[in-house]
Amino acid sequence: MTTAVFQSLSVLVADDSAYMRQLLASLLHALGVGEVHVASDGEQALEYYLAHEPELVITDAAMKPVDGFTFAEKLRGMDRGMLGMVPIIMVSGHTDQASIERARDIGVSEFLSKPVSAKALYQRLIAAIDRPRPFIDSPGYRGPDRRRRSLPYEGVERRNQVAFI
């Protein structure tokens, strides 16, 4: 896959650090992303998202006053068509298991640890855009399937057999 695929992509970057916003925007432009827009916190990002509906969101986890977790939860909670299904890449310097699981459990598509490299960002873009996991919309969870791979089930089948007509 070449970066030409990203030419028509519209990305919103939300980070309260001007340095990180500039770094991520520069990396995205270098990877061939056509439109890159920036926001300085989750509140500003949500306003921009509702007005322009970018195709992918990159958000920092720890922002003030509205952090990336809250922003991602609000995006996943939207019931306006496909809006709540936007791929979300969360960037964070906090890569402890609890932070990663929290991001996963609110429906973040990909997690990217700081310091960010062009290669790692490219890999997350490919995973989110070219190889997305199936989207799950259930009462307790809305987001990409949390399983990274499909493993065969080895236990006793407890469900009734399904008749195909």
Buried (B, 14 or more C-beta within 10 A) or exposed (E): EEEEBBEEBBBBBBBBBEEBBEBBBEBBBEBBBEBBBBBBBBBBBBEBBEEEBBBBBBBBBBBEEBBBBBBBBBBBEBEEEEEBBBBBBBBBEEEEEEBBEBBBBBBBBBBBBBEBEEEBBBEBBBBBBEEBBEBBEEEEBBBBEEEEEEEEEEEEEEEEEEEEE
